Amino acid sequence: MIYLFWISAALLGYTFLGYQFVIRALTGCRRRPDAAACCHPERAAVLIVAHNEESRIRARVENLRAAGLDLDIAVCSDGSTDGTATLARCAGARVFEFPNRRGKAACLSEVIPLLDAGIIVLADARQRFTAQTIPHLVRHFADPAIGAVSGILRIGKAGTSAGAGVNFYWKMETAIRQCESDFDSCVGCTGAVYAIRRALFRPIAPDTILDDVVIPMQIALTGHRVIYDSEAEAFDPQPLDPGAEALRKARTLAGNFQMLLRHPAWLLPWRNRLAFQLISHKYLRLAGPLLLLCALGSSAWLWHMPLYRACLGAQILLYLLAAVGLALPRLRPRLFSIPAGFVFLNFMTLRGLARFFLGPRGGAWNNTLRARGSRQAVCN
């Protein structure tokens, strides 16, 4: 039990805090080289996969035009039953329509090869870019070693204790991505704002949950770098609250379980140079709930020893503070919000596991549909 406690405690400490210091130490003071003077090495296209987004698709296309570049803006209407496709055409976008909903991964696999730009910027309908977001992304491709570039998602301040705690961990996440990028490559990209070399793209399974991790990992396996640019910003109008975050986090963690089982070779350092980062950053977090349970159970078993009695008391205090933060969502001091966010995220890991094994599956429809490309605007 002593071994179980210390192994669990060490892994928890490394996973949620120590890895950040390790990757910082590996990075040292090395700075990522600045982009070359040629800011736009190839023509870029922006691709949005949208389902029933008529309320914001036109404004989103106009927002992308603000970049001032010669962009090919493409919208893939994934089984939309409203005016998404029509309004996208009205805004001047190239539209690909699928009558039946297939899922984002299936749409990306079919539409990206149909685009003729060398750089593909992947975006969502809900967020907004600044005028400099796309230029900041594409400038890095002047370096032939760069295969993908991730931007940063800016989210409004949370209004609850757990949301504030999640926001704290989100800031830690962005710091880790920056360090990984400076060291070699970040593990995955921000799905709402990233760019890839089209020549390096390979179709992914239609039921892939985390396209923004699988696609960059496939690119990294070709020997190219996946880097992070915190100046390429996307802004999400939705505040970071536990309700929305619960849905997103459950999906993300289900995707991590899917990726672990589907790509076991990525765990091998001689097959994947980012194996250490992938395990430390993504996969060890999946063991968080089990490690917490082992630490709690083993310290309770050893409660007759003063040291472990103190450790048990510290854990109970952590959960009590988290309970207060979750029960009183407007209570936002870090004393409550950080434990609340920590417990919330680990609970979402269990939900992600349940979703992966028991939840609905994405995937392609039985019939393979060919996308229809059009630039003709039909405006009523």
Buried (B, 14 or more C-beta within 10 A) or exposed (E): BEEBBEBBBEBBEBBBEBBBEBBBEBBEEEEBEEBEEEBBBBBBBBBBBBBBBBEBBBEBBEBBBBBEBEBBBBBBBBBBEBBBBBBBBBBEBBBBBBBEBBBBBBBBBBBBEBBEBBBBBBBBBBBBBBEBBBBBBBBBBBBEEBBBBBBBBBBBEBBBBBBBBBBBBBEEBBBBBBBBBBBBBBBBBBBBBBBBBBEBBEBBBBBBBBBBBBBBBBBBBEEBBBBBBBEBBBBBEEBBBBEBBBEBBBBBBBBBBBBBEEBEEBBEEEEBEBBBBBBBBBBBBBBBBBBBEBBBBBBBBBEEBEEBBEBBEEBEEBBEBBBBBBEEBEBBEBEBBBBBBBBBBBBBBBBBBBBBEEBEEBBBBEEEBEBEBBEEBEEE
